[in-house]
Amino acid sequence: MKSITRQKPFEEITEQLRGFSRIFIAGCGTCATLTRTGGVEEVTAMREKLESQGKFVTGSVVIPVACDDVTEALVGEHQGSILSAHAILVMACALGVHRVGNNAFNKPVIPALDTLFIGMDDGQGVFHEVCAQCGQCLLGEMAGVCPITACHKGLLNGPCGGTNNGKCEVDKEKDCAWTLIYSRLKEQGRLEMMRKYQPPKNYQVVPRPRTVRVF
């Protein structure tokens, strides 16, 4: 499972960095490296772009896992470069941005990436969404196929009327999620699950940010 990200347009990044002339750059050696949005090459390229715009890059680091506890230690190792910067540009997922921000010596932390979804790889440089982190997982009843992410319409109770020969009407090159669910349940001898009604997802207002305490 990986956090799938894409780099923000450079114009948006420079706009967020308006008023900051000295920048420290932090990348991520895990997910952002795999998606080619925040690894060594991307951090180097970003440094060159910023310098061409007249920014001074005080330093950079590619944290092995930006969302992990190791971030605190590595940020501490680069304390001098960070303290001499006006802002930190983070080329990692939102969790990495949050983690760096908690250890940034009160420096502004600017995200260089947009976090798109939690996904898995389908081969070299190809990723597909597998989890929308909705908080109400149905995988056990759907034979491991999530209708929220695998169905273009997010249908919870069977296919729409547009499915044709096992393909989706929105994208005719894409397998219908509910055909996949049906086929898997049939192979497992659990077709009765297709008749189970799934109530609408609970999107009521909840206190944010959410907290889970594990005992």
Legacy VTK file of the C-alpha trace (Angstrom):
# vtk DataFile Version 3.0
C-alpha trace
ASCII
DATASET POLYDATA
POINTS 215 float
0.000 0.000 0.000
1.356 3.394 -0.967
0.332 7.016 -0.760
-0.077 8.066 -4.385
0.909 11.665 -5.013
1.458 14.032 -7.904
3.547 17.161 -7.961
1.662 20.431 -7.821
2.081 22.768 -10.819
5.299 24.720 -10.353
3.334 27.965 -10.548
1.278 26.884 -7.530
4.430 25.967 -5.618
6.081 29.318 -6.329
2.893 31.109 -5.310
2.929 29.284 -1.958
6.580 30.249 -1.573
5.925 33.912 -2.299
7.815 36.023 0.224
10.198 33.174 1.151
13.610 33.547 -0.475
15.490 30.851 1.467
14.080 27.325 1.144
14.922 23.924 2.626
13.615 20.924 0.657
12.574 17.584 2.188
11.664 14.569 0.059
10.575 11.001 0.828
12.483 7.829 -0.001
9.453 5.553 -0.013
6.101 6.361 -1.650
7.119 9.672 -3.226
10.210 8.021 -4.683
8.142 5.201 -6.177
5.713 7.671 -7.750
8.626 9.863 -8.876
7.300 12.910 -7.089
9.738 13.343 -4.209
12.812 11.153 -4.500
16.442 12.199 -4.970
16.026 13.086 -8.649
12.871 15.106 -8.053
14.360 16.970 -5.077
17.427 17.826 -7.183
15.249 19.019 -10.056
13.133 21.117 -7.680
16.266 22.682 -6.234
17.435 23.673 -9.714
14.027 25.130 -10.597
13.842 27.180 -7.421
17.374 28.469 -7.861
16.547 29.490 -11.431
13.741 31.582 -9.935
16.175 33.376 -7.629
15.499 31.294 -4.513
18.360 30.187 -2.281
18.129 26.541 -1.211
19.772 26.193 2.183
19.824 22.404 2.012
17.824 19.277 1.253
17.216 15.768 2.511
15.340 12.715 1.279
13.919 11.121 4.399
13.755 7.299 4.094
10.129 7.261 5.288
8.807 10.796 5.704
5.724 9.693 7.648
7.810 7.735 10.171
9.491 8.642 13.454
12.852 8.816 11.670
11.744 12.224 10.349
12.357 13.861 13.708
15.949 12.589 13.859
16.796 13.598 10.291
15.231 17.029 10.666
17.374 17.451 13.768
20.511 16.551 11.809
19.739 19.368 9.352
18.753 21.862 12.026
21.266 24.478 10.902
20.091 24.474 7.287
16.462 24.524 8.352
16.887 27.347 10.828
18.576 29.453 8.141
15.631 28.869 5.767
12.444 30.896 5.644
10.291 27.854 4.782
10.453 24.097 4.216
9.162 22.659 0.946
8.046 19.060 1.546
7.908 16.637 -1.371
5.973 13.891 0.424
2.388 12.844 1.055
0.154 14.810 3.412
1.189 12.612 6.326
4.838 13.342 5.600
4.071 17.066 5.461
2.345 16.784 8.817
5.249 14.852 10.330
7.845 17.359 9.085
5.672 20.229 10.279
5.666 18.842 13.803
9.467 18.979 13.862
10.198 22.065 11.761
11.377 24.488 14.467
8.257 26.583 13.856
9.160 27.162 10.199
6.369 27.377 7.585
5.920 23.994 5.886
4.759 24.067 2.254
3.509 20.920 0.448
4.874 20.421 -3.057
2.600 17.438 -3.756
-1.088 16.608 -3.841
-2.013 13.342 -2.098
-4.431 11.504 -4.399
-5.225 8.140 -2.819
-3.946 4.989 -1.172
-3.007 2.558 -3.902
-1.065 -0.449 -5.147
1.203 -0.791 -8.142
0.219 -2.532 -11.374
3.729 -2.576 -12.741
6.442 -0.061 -13.427
5.095 3.393 -12.634
1.407 2.403 -12.778
-0.763 2.631 -9.660
-4.442 2.066 -9.001
-6.587 3.226 -6.111
-7.596 0.505 -3.660
-8.785 2.438 -0.622
-10.582 5.748 -0.125
-10.183 5.476 3.643
-13.943 5.885 4.090
-13.914 4.361 7.583
-16.609 1.755 6.819
-14.824 -1.155 5.120
-16.929 -3.604 3.083
-14.147 -5.745 1.627
-15.185 -8.785 3.643
-18.652 -8.771 2.084
-17.470 -7.783 -1.401
-14.904 -10.549 -1.944
-12.044 -8.101 -1.559
-13.255 -5.666 -4.245
-14.117 -2.197 -2.932
-17.178 -0.741 -4.708
-16.273 2.742 -3.506
-12.990 2.787 -5.396
-13.512 0.127 -8.102
-16.900 1.408 -9.306
-16.925 4.784 -11.085
-20.303 5.510 -9.462
-19.429 4.112 -6.038
-22.538 1.912 -6.037
-23.052 -0.176 -2.888
-25.892 -2.463 -3.959
-25.137 -4.031 -7.293
-24.325 -2.748 -10.767
-26.045 0.074 -12.621
-28.081 -0.559 -15.755
-25.227 0.453 -18.014
-22.863 -2.438 -17.424
-22.389 -4.443 -20.622
-20.515 -7.722 -21.075
-18.739 -7.150 -17.801
-17.506 -3.675 -18.725
-18.245 -0.286 -17.167
-20.443 2.150 -19.092
-18.307 5.102 -17.958
-15.054 3.513 -19.139
-15.633 0.664 -21.588
-12.025 -0.508 -21.165
-12.589 -1.019 -17.436
-14.071 -4.128 -15.838
-17.345 -3.525 -14.027
-16.615 -3.669 -10.300
-19.830 -5.514 -9.593
-19.095 -8.128 -12.232
-15.781 -8.725 -10.456
-17.559 -8.927 -7.101
-20.142 -11.359 -8.498
-17.497 -13.585 -10.088
-15.406 -13.765 -6.924
-18.394 -14.428 -4.664
-19.522 -17.179 -7.036
-16.105 -18.818 -6.947
-16.186 -18.637 -3.141
-19.685 -20.079 -2.934
-20.986 -16.878 -1.286
-23.385 -15.462 -3.861
-25.961 -14.891 -1.126
-23.906 -11.824 -0.180
-25.152 -10.156 -3.381
-28.633 -10.017 -1.826
-27.497 -8.272 1.338
-28.585 -4.636 1.433
-25.815 -2.125 2.140
-27.144 1.066 3.770
-25.876 4.421 2.496
-22.453 5.433 3.754
-22.509 7.598 6.845
-21.165 10.975 5.749
-22.502 12.878 8.738
-20.418 15.629 10.236
-17.837 14.243 12.651
-15.316 16.014 14.871
-12.056 16.666 13.031
-9.321 15.685 13.149
-10.407 12.173 14.023
-8.545 10.200 16.670
-8.318 6.476 17.247
-6.977 5.187 20.540
-5.721 1.589 20.588
-5.720 -0.155 23.946
LINES 1 216
215 0 1 2 3 4 5 6 7 8 9 10 11 12 13 14 15 16 17 18 19 20 21 22 23 24 25 26 27 28 29 30 31 32 33 34 35 36 37 38 39 40 41 42 43 44 45 46 47 48 49 50 51 52 53 54 55 56 57 58 59 60 61 62 63 64 65 66 67 68 69 70 71 72 73 74 75 76 77 78 79 80 81 82 83 84 85 86 87 88 89 90 91 92 93 94 95 96 97 98 99 100 101 102 103 104 105 106 107 108 109 110 111 112 113 114 115 116 117 118 119 120 121 122 123 124 125 126 127 128 129 130 131 132 133 134 135 136 137 138 139 140 141 142 143 144 145 146 147 148 149 150 151 152 153 154 155 156 157 158 159 160 161 162 163 164 165 166 167 168 169 170 171 172 173 174 175 176 177 178 179 180 181 182 183 184 185 186 187 188 189 190 191 192 193 194 195 196 197 198 199 200 201 202 203 204 205 206 207 208 209 210 211 212 213 214
